[in-house]
């Protein structure tokens, strides 16, 4: 008989109900006062009966001490769901009551039997609690000449024990739900921390991967030109790594500022982005509204990547950036006219490997539940980002 908390006749009360978890400090103090009062009453009535005198004066103290030890063992055994040992511990208290009754101390016996019945109903499986409490109360009723009153008293005592059982079950259920809620909050906080770490790693990776890969391409081109005996002017034209490193550091600082929430509005950022380029224009349509940090940063990075690719692969092209606040989403449309006389601008972008950043932006958009489309647009190239907002 080891099942717990399933509501059946053979089920033990829950582990939380059998423990003191969730019991208010005031309630524990009150319980201690009640038990101390009961012990005092038992001793008072035992000595007041005039039975225990002389050498027998130690018997009540010894009996109460034995009951305290048995009650403590009963509490521990019920926590372990040990039925027979628990009933045995309860039986020790009942036998002390029987000895008190046999010695002529009726009141202590009644108190001990009532305590046994209440504790049986409160802590044992009902299939065992009912017969145990009934047997104890029957012994009390047989030795009481009050007629039908002991029977009604016994029913009331069993109801009190069952009420204590229900109270403990409710307290245990509340404590269990509170523990589950705390565990869920902890797991949610850990999940949020992991997601934030992943977002930071993705942001730094995007910035550094783009900057470092561009540096590697230019340095490799310079090395090849040196091997081929190119003149100094051609080599210096290719060695733009230092400037790219500065741009990469600036982008890294911007990314870190964005992650800290130290960012300007998306529109202001885009205006600053297109300001150095005389051929770039910005248009904004729809009802302006604040964007989430993730959506805002994705729009910034895509616009930055698209303009960088235009400068590299279509120098001199005009660029039109359109930011649209739609219903439930924000869209960024970046289109360029293509370099003068350049054919296959999109193909060059893909073949050069510099479309890596746009691939990363596509993944970023998909993580937000959005999309990113990039491809040829006549002689130029078009990038269209949509993210929920």
C-alpha positions in Angstrom: 0.0 0.0 0.0 2.4 2.6 -1.3 0.5 4.7 -3.8 0.1 8.4 -3.1 -2.3 11.2 -3.8 -4.6 9.3 -6.3 -7.7 9.7 -4.2 -8.3 5.9 -3.8 -9.1 4.1 -0.6 -5.7 2.5 -0.5 -3.8 5.8 -1.3 -1.7 7.6 1.2 -2.0 11.3 1.5 0.5 13.1 -0.7 4.1 13.5 0.5 3.6 17.2 0.9 0.5 16.7 3.0 2.4 14.2 5.3 5.3 16.7 5.7 5.4 20.2 7.1 6.2 21.8 3.8 4.2 25.0 3.4 3.0 25.0 7.0 3.0 28.6 8.2 5.2 29.3 11.2 2.2 30.5 13.2 0.4 27.3 12.5 3.5 25.3 13.7 3.6 27.3 16.9 -0.1 26.7 17.5 0.3 22.9 16.9 3.2 22.9 19.4 1.0 24.7 22.0 -1.9 22.2 21.4 0.4 19.2 21.8 2.0 20.6 24.9 -1.5 21.4 26.3 -2.6 17.8 25.6 0.4 16.3 27.4 -0.1 18.6 30.3 -3.7 17.7 30.5 -2.9 14.0 30.4 -0.4 14.3 33.3 -2.7 16.6 35.2 -5.7 14.2 35.0 -3.5 11.2 35.7 -2.1 12.6 38.9 -5.5 14.1 39.8 -7.2 10.7 39.7 -5.3 9.7 42.8 -4.2 6.4 41.3 -0.5 7.1 40.7 1.0 7.7 44.1 4.2 6.6 45.8 6.4 4.4 43.6 3.7 4.5 40.9 4.1 8.3 40.5 6.7 7.8 37.7 4.2 5.7 35.6 2.4 8.7 34.0 5.6 10.4 33.0 7.0 7.2 31.6 3.7 6.5 29.7 3.7 10.0 28.3 7.3 9.7 27.2 6.6 6.4 25.5 3.6 8.0 23.7 5.8 11.0 22.5 8.4 8.5 21.1 5.6 6.4 19.4 3.9 9.6 18.0 7.2 10.8 16.5 7.9 7.3 15.0 4.3 7.3 13.6 4.9 10.6 11.9 8.1 9.4 10.3 6.7 6.0 9.3 3.7 7.6 7.6 6.0 9.8 5.6 7.7 6.6 4.4 4.3 5.0 3.7 5.1 2.1 6.0 1.6 0.9 6.9 2.1 -1.9 9.4 4.9 -0.2 11.4 2.9 3.0 11.5 -0.2 1.1 12.8 2.1 -0.6 15.3 3.3 2.8 16.6 -0.2 4.0 16.9 -1.1 0.8 18.7 1.6 1.6 21.4 -0.3 4.8 22.2 -3.6 3.0 22.3 -2.1 0.4 24.7 -0.8 3.1 27.0 -4.4 4.4 27.1 -5.6 0.9 27.8 -3.2 0.6 30.7 -4.3 4.0 32.0 -7.9 2.9 31.9 -7.1 -0.4 33.6 -5.4 1.6 36.4 -8.5 3.6 36.9 -7.3 6.9 35.2 -10.2 7.2 32.7 -9.6 10.7 31.4 -6.0 10.1 30.2 -7.2 6.9 28.5 -10.0 8.8 26.6 -7.6 11.5 25.5 -5.0 9.0 24.2 -7.7 7.0 22.3 -9.2 10.1 20.7 -5.7 11.2 19.6 -5.1 7.8 18.0 -8.4 8.0 16.1 -7.8 11.5 14.8 -4.2 10.7 13.7 -5.3 7.5 12.0 -7.9 9.4 9.9 -5.5 12.2 9.2 -2.4 10.3 8.0 -3.3 6.7 7.1 -4.8 5.4 3.8 -8.6 5.4 4.3 -8.8 1.6 3.9 -6.7 1.3 7.1 -7.7 4.5 8.8 -11.4 3.6 9.1 -11.0 0.2 10.8 -8.1 1.5 13.1 -10.1 4.5 14.3 -13.3 2.5 14.6 -11.5 -0.1 16.7 -10.0 2.5 19.0 -13.2 4.4 19.4 -15.2 1.2 19.9 -12.9 0.4 22.9 -13.6 3.8 24.2 -17.3 3.4 23.8 -17.4 0.0 25.4 -15.8 1.4 28.5 -18.1 4.4 28.6 -21.6 4.1 30.1 -22.9 7.2 28.3 -25.3 5.2 26.1 -25.5 6.4 22.5 -23.4 9.5 23.1 -20.0 7.8 22.6 -21.1 6.6 19.2 -22.0 10.1 18.1 -18.8 11.4 19.7 -16.8 8.8 17.8 -18.4 9.9 14.5 -17.5 13.5 15.2 -13.9 12.6 16.1 -13.5 10.7 12.8 -14.9 13.7 10.9 -12.4 16.0 12.7 -9.6 13.7 11.7 -10.8 13.5 8.1 -11.1 17.3 8.0 -7.4 17.6 9.1 -6.6 15.2 6.3 -8.3 17.3 3.7 -6.7 20.5 5.0 -3.2 18.8 4.8 -4.0 17.6 1.2 -5.1 21.1 0.2 -1.9 22.6 1.7 0.2 20.0 0.0 -1.4 20.5 -3.4 -0.9 24.3 -3.0 2.8 23.8 -2.1 3.3 21.4 -5.0 1.7 23.8 -7.5 3.9 26.6 -6.1 7.0 24.5 -6.5 6.0 23.6 -10.1 5.4 27.3 -10.9 8.8 28.2 -9.5 10.5 25.4 -11.5 8.7 26.7 -14.6 9.8 30.2 -14.0 13.4 29.1 -13.5 13.3 27.0 -16.7 11.8 30.0 -18.6 14.5 32.3 -17.3 17.2 29.8 -18.3 15.6 29.4 -21.7 15.5 33.2 -22.1 19.1 33.5 -21.1 20.1 30.9 -23.6 18.1 32.6 -26.3 19.7 35.9 -25.5 23.2 34.3 -25.6 22.4 32.8 -29.0 21.1 36.2 -30.3 24.3 37.9 -29.1 26.5 35.2 -30.7 24.5 35.5 -34.0 24.8 39.2 -34.0 28.6 39.3 -33.4 29.1 36.4 -35.8 27.2 38.3 -38.6 29.3 41.4 -38.1 32.7 39.8 -37.8 32.2 37.1 -40.4 31.2 39.7 -43.0 34.1 42.1 -42.1 36.8 39.4 -41.9 35.7 37.5 -45.0 35.9 40.8 -47.0 39.4 41.5 -45.6 40.5 38.0 -46.6 39.3 38.5 -50.2 41.1 41.8 -50.6 44.3 40.6 -49.0 44.3 37.5 -51.2 43.8 39.6 -54.3 46.7 41.9 -53.2 48.9 38.8 -52.7 48.1 37.5 -56.2 48.8 41.0 -57.7 52.2 41.1 -56.0 53.0 37.6 -57.4 52.0 38.8 -60.8 54.2 41.9 -60.5 51.5 44.6 -60.5 52.5 48.1 -59.9 52.3 49.9 -56.5 49.1 51.8 -57.3 47.2 48.6 -58.2 48.3 46.9 -55.1 47.3 49.8 -52.8 43.9 50.0 -54.5 43.3 46.4 -53.4 44.7 46.7 -49.9 41.5 48.1 -48.2 41.7 45.7 -45.3 42.6 48.5 -42.8 39.5 50.5 -43.7 37.3 47.4 -43.6 38.7 46.6 -40.1 37.6 50.0 -38.9 34.2 49.5 -40.4 34.0 46.1 -38.8 34.8 47.5 -35.4 32.3 50.3 -35.9 29.6 47.7 -36.9 30.5 45.6 -33.8 30.1 48.6 -31.5 26.7 49.3 -33.1 25.6 45.7 -32.7 26.6 45.8 -29.0 24.8 49.1 -28.5 21.7 47.6 -30.1 21.9 44.6 -27.8 22.0 46.9 -24.8 19.0 48.8 -26.1 21.1 51.9 -26.8 19.8 52.5 -30.4 18.2 55.2 -32.3 15.0 54.7 -34.2 15.1 52.6 -37.3 14.2 55.5 -39.6 17.0 57.7 -38.1 19.5 54.9 -38.5 18.5 54.4 -42.2 18.8 58.1 -42.9 22.3 58.1 -41.4 23.1 55.1 -43.4 22.1 56.6 -46.8 23.4 60.1 -46.0 27.0 59.5 -47.3 25.7 58.0 -50.5 24.4 60.7 -52.9 22.6 58.1 -55.0 20.6 56.5 -52.2 17.1 57.6 -51.1 14.9 56.6 -48.3 11.1 56.5 -48.2 8.9 55.5 -45.3 5.2 54.7 -45.5 2.6 53.4 -43.2 1.8 54.2 -39.6 5.0 54.6 -37.6 5.4 52.5 -34.5 8.2 51.2 -32.2 9.6 47.9 -33.3 10.9 45.1 -31.1 14.6 44.9 -30.6 14.9 41.8 -32.8 12.9 43.2 -35.6 14.6 46.6 -35.4 18.1 45.0 -35.5 17.2 42.7 -38.4 16.0 45.7 -40.5 19.2 47.6 -39.7 21.5 44.7 -40.6 19.7 43.9 -43.9 19.8 47.5 -45.0 23.5 47.7 -44.1 24.3 44.5 -45.9 22.3 45.5 -49.0 24.0 48.9 -49.3 27.4 47.3 -48.7 26.8 44.9 -51.6 25.7 47.7 -53.9 28.8 49.7 -53.2 31.0 46.7 -53.9 29.3 45.3 -57.0 27.4 48.2 -58.5 29.5 51.4 -57.7 27.7 54.5 -58.9 24.3 52.8 -59.0 21.3 54.6 -57.5 19.6 52.9 -54.5 16.0 53.2 -53.4 15.2 52.1 -49.8 11.5 51.7 -48.9 10.5 51.0 -45.3 6.8 50.0 -45.1 4.9 49.7 -41.8 2.1 47.2 -42.7 -0.5 45.5 -40.7 1.3 43.1 -38.3 4.6 43.4 -40.2 7.3 45.7 -41.4 8.9 45.4 -44.8 12.2 46.7 -46.1 12.6 47.0 -49.9 16.1 47.8 -51.2 16.6 48.1 -55.0 19.5 49.4 -57.0 19.7 50.4 -60.7 22.9 48.4 -61.4 26.3 49.7 -62.3 26.7 51.5 -65.6 27.3 48.9 -68.3 27.2 46.1 -65.7 25.4 43.0 -66.8 24.8 40.1 -64.4 25.2 42.1 -61.2 23.3 39.5 -59.2 25.4 36.7 -60.6 28.6 38.5 -59.7 27.3 39.0 -56.2 26.5 35.3 -55.7 29.7 34.1 -57.4 31.9 36.4 -55.3 30.7 34.9 -52.0 29.7 38.2 -50.6 26.1 37.2 -50.5 27.0 35.3 -47.3 25.7 38.1 -45.2 22.3 38.0 -47.0 22.1 34.3 -46.3 22.7 35.1 -42.6 20.0 37.7 -42.8 17.5 35.2 -44.3 18.1 32.9 -41.4 17.6 35.8 -39.0 14.3 36.7 -40.6 13.1 33.2 -40.5 13.9 32.9 -36.8 11.5 35.9 -36.3 8.8 34.2 -38.5 9.5 36.5 -41.4 11.2 36.1 -44.8 13.9 37.6 -47.0 14.0 37.5 -50.8 17.0 38.6 -52.8 17.5 38.4 -56.5 18.0 40.2 -59.9 15.8 43.1 -60.7 16.5 44.1 -64.3 20.1 45.3 -64.4 20.1 45.8 -60.7 19.4 43.8 -57.6 16.5 43.7 -55.1 16.3 42.7 -51.5 12.9 42.4 -49.8 12.6 41.7 -46.0 9.4 41.0 -44.2 9.3 40.5 -40.4 6.4 40.4 -38.0 6.0 43.7 -36.0 
